Amino acid sequence: MKDEETKEKLYEYVRLALPLMSKHDVPITPRNYAVWYKYVSGESHELRLAIDNALSKNEEFNNEKNETLYCRFCAEKDENELRRLRDGLQQILSAIVKEVTDLTGQTEKYETIVSDSVSRLSGDGLDSNISEIINEIIEETKAIGNHGRVVQQKLNETTENLHLIQKEFEQAKNAALIDFLTGVPNRKALNDKFMDYSSEAVPGEKDLCLLLIDIDHFKLFNDKYGHVVGDEVLKYVARKVKEIVRGRDFFARYGGEEFAVLLPQTPLAGARVPAENIRKYFAETSMKTASGSEKLGTITVSIGAACYRAGESFEDLVERADKALYFAKNTGRNRVITEVDVNS
């Protein structure tokens, strides 16, 4: 009974949020929906004040205003954001199917297709092709056909909203793979790329190598200059390593002050070349703050390298590269060490 009450309350908020969004010309996208759902539910007093204040002044809810409200009150800067948007999409689609079927009377086929599509978004399937699912619903909405000018206009609006949702999800999915600070791919993107590269790797013929890159003495540097300058260093290192890597080599931020490079079709001996190029560049370059007002001196990096073994997990490959990196850090830093060096 409690679950039913919760579900009914949820749909009550959906029924309140969508008409309000339409009334104020707010595009029905998951981001915007998250804001107005939170508004009608009373979950955030600050959000309610912000929207009520905008309404009292007859402010336009343009793209900038909508984005500001979302970033201020609803955004989560990690994969939870994509999950939240997906949940919002499920609720929006549920409302859309009811509206379309009420207008057209064509309930059975359309409702079945949309319900199946919504169910494919359940659970933790964040990597499912959301764009493809929405496209199926769009095509089915178009296929309903003409039912008079008013109904057709409403169907066209529904299709337009679905296209907006589709675009926003693609943007959110891409953003979930990018490191917020440095702008390079993040750890999840690295793991996904490993799955691609390892499937085509043939040890001894088409080797796949991993470099783990760590900024030497980064904590001491942060303590001395502060986190703002520390962030500058991370962005600087990311930018320069990205310039050095070539072709299909895949560069990402692994976490903290660590970065990683996947080197497809590269043997361990060959992996030393880009690793040394990276190490040498930083060892020979003096860095300044972004304003140029302060010299920061030389920033060195230590690098560990390992080669993929058939059938192993990404974690196993990382563990061996990490051991090589640890060896480099403990034998003087500013060095490139491979898994072979550790075992020799």
N, C-alpha and C positions, 0 to 999 in steps of 0.2 A: 504493500500500500504506500509506503514511504517513497519507493522508487517511482510509482505512478504520480505521486504528488510533485516530486522533483521534476519529472518529465513534463508535467502539465505547466509547472511554473516556467520552465525553460521555453516552452512554446508560447507562453503568454508574453515573455520578453521579446521573442522573435516577432510576434504579431505587433508589438508596440514599436520595436526598433525600425523595421522596414518601412512602414508608412511615414515615420518621421524623417527618415533619410530621403525618401522620395519627395516629401513636402519641401525640404530644404535643398533639393537638387544635389544631394550627396551621392556620388556613384556607389552602387552596391558591390563593393569589393570586400574581401575578408578583413583587410586592415581597417577600413572605415566601419565595417560592421562591428568589429571588436570594440571600437570606441563607443558606438551608439548602443550596443548591447550593455556595455558597462554603465552607460548613462541611465538607461531606463531601469536597470536592475538596482540602481542606487549603491553599487559596490564601491564607488569612489566619490566622496563628498567634493574633493577638489575638482574632479572632472565635471561633475554636475554644475558647480559654480562657474567653471570656465565656459561651458556651453550655454548656460543660462545667460551669462554676461554677453556672449556673442549674439545670442538671439535678441536680447533686449536692445542691442545697438543695430540690429538688422544687418549684421556683418555677413558677407558672402562666404560660404563654405567652399572656397576654391581649393585647388590641389595643395597649395602651400599650407593653408589653414588645416586641412585634413591631415596632412603629414605631420604637422607640428603637434596636433592633438594626439596622434598615434604615438609618436616618439616620446612625448612627455608622459603619457599616462598608460600606454599599453605595451610598448616595445620590449622585447626580451632579446638581447644580442647573442643568441646562440640557437641551437636546434629547437629549443622550446618554442621559438617564434614560429617556425614552420609548422610545428605540431598544433600550435594555437590557431594558426590560419586555416589549417586543414579542418579542425573542429568547427571553426566558423563557417567554412564552406559547406560542411554537412548540414548545418542548420539552415543556411541560405537556400540550399538546393531543396531541402524539405519544404520550405515555404514556397519556393518557386513551383514545385510540382503541384502543390495544392492550388495555387493561383491559376496555373495553366489548365489544369483539369476541370476546375470550376468554370472557367471561361468557355472551354471547348466541349466539355462532356466526354472527351476521349480519355477516359481514365485508365483503363486496364493496361493497354500496351505501353503507353507513355510512362505511367506510374511504375510499372514493372522495370522498365529500362533504367529510369532514374534511380529507383530504389536499389537496383543491383549496382549501379555506378557508385552511389553513396556508400554502400556496404564495402566496396573495394577500397574506400578511404579509411576504413576503421582500423583499429589496432595500431601497430607501430610501422605501418607500411609507408614511411616517409619517402622511400626511393621509388615508389610506384609512379608510373607516368601520369601525373595529375593532368597535364595538358591534354593527353590523349583521352582521358576519361571525360573531361569537360567538353572536348570536341565532339564526342559521341552524343552528349546531351544536346549540344547546339544543333547538330544535324537532325536529331530526332524532333527538336522543337520546330525547326524549319519545315520538316516533313509533315507536320500536322495539317498544313494547307490553309486555305482562305476560309475564314468564318466571319466575314464582315469586316468593315473598315476598323472599328474600334478594337475588336479582338485581335486583328492582324497587327495593329499598331502596338498593342500590349505584348504580343509575341515578339515583335521586332525589338522592343525595349528589353525584353527578357534575354534575347540573343545577345544584344549589346552588352548587358550586364555580365553575361557569361564570358564574353570575350575579355572584358576587363579583369574578371577573376582569373581567367587563364593566363593573361599577361602578368598579373601580379604574382601568381604562384611560380611562374618561371623565374621572375626576378628574385623572389624569396629563396627559391631552391638554389639559384646561383650564389646568392649572398651567403647561404649557409655553408658554402665551401671556401669562403674567402676569410682570411684573417683580418679582423677589424682594424688593427693598428697599422700593419705593414702593407696591406693590400695584396699580398701574395696568397696562393692557396694555403689552406690550413691542414691540420692533421687528418681530418676526415677525407679531404680531397686526396691527400697523399695515400691513405689507405685504399681508397677507390682506385687510384691509378696503379697501385701495386697489384690489385686484382687483375687489372687489364694486362699489365706488363708480365706478370708471372705466368699468365695463361699462354703466352707466346714464347716464354723463355725456355731454352734448352741448355742446361748446364754443360759447359765444355764446348758448345757451339755458338749459342746465342745467349751469352751470360747476362744476368741482371745484377747490377751492383747498387749498393746504398752507401751514401756518405752522410754521416752525422757531423754537423758543424756546431761548435760551441764557442761563444765569445769568452776569451780568457779574462778572469778577474772582473766579471761584469758586476757582481754584487758590490765589490769595493768601489767600482766606478760609479754605480748608482748612489752609494752612500756619500761619495765625495761631491758629486755634481747635482744630485737630485733626480727624481723620476722623470721630469720633463726632458732633461737632457738624455737620460737613459733611453727614453722612447725615441729620441732623435737618432741615437746610435743604432737601435734595432731597425728603424726604417732605412737608415744609411746602409747597414750591412745587407738588408734584404734587397735594396735597389742594386747594389754593386754585384752581389752574387747572381742576381737575375740577369745582369748584363754579361756575366762571364759564361754561364751555362749555355749550351748550344743545342739546336735541333730538337729531338724528342726528349732530351734530358728534362726531368720534372722537378722543379724547385718548390719547396713549401716551408712554412714555419712549423716546426714540430712542437714547440711549446717553450715558454720562458725565453731564455737566450739561446735556444737551440734551433737550428734549421736543418733541413734534410734535402738531399738530391738523389733521385732515382735515375740510374744510368742504364737504359736498355741497350742490349747488344754490345756490352762493354765488359771485358774480362777484368779481373782484379788488378792486374798490372796496368791495364789501360785506365782504370779509375784513378790511379795516382796522378795522372796528367791534369785533369781538371781540378783535383783536390789541391795539388801543388800550386796551380795557377791562382786559386782562391786564396790559399794561405799566403803566397808571396805578395799578392796585391795588397792585402791589409798590413803585412809586415813592413812594406815599403811606403806606406801612405800615412800622412799625418792628417788628422781630422780636426775641423773647427765646428763650433756651434752653428746652427742655421743662420743666425744673425751675423756670424763672422767675428763676433766680439771677443770670443775666447778660444784659444787653442786647446784642444783636448789631447793632443799627442797621438801616438800610434796605438791602434787597437789590433791586437792579434787574435787569431782563432786557432783552435785545435780541431783536428778532423780524424774521425774513425771511419774505416771502410770495411764492408763485408760483402760477400757474394752469395746470391740466392742458391739454395739447395732444393732440388726437386721435391715438391709436395709440402715444403715447410710453410708455416704461417708467417705473416708479416711480423708478429711479435718475436718469433725466433730469429728472424733476420736482424731486427732492430737490436735484440739482445747482444748479438755478436758484434755489430757495429758499435754498440755502446761500450762493450768491453775494450774495443780498440781505442775508442775515444778516451775512456778512463785511463788507459795506459799512456796515451799521449799527454794527458793532463798531469799525470804523476811522474812523467820523465822529462819535465822541462817546459811543457806547453809550446805553442807556436810550432806544432809538428803534425805531420800526416802519418798515421799508423794504420796498418791493415790487420785483419784477423790473422794473417799468416805471421806477421811480425810478433804478435802476442804469443803465438804458440811456438815460435822458433827459439 
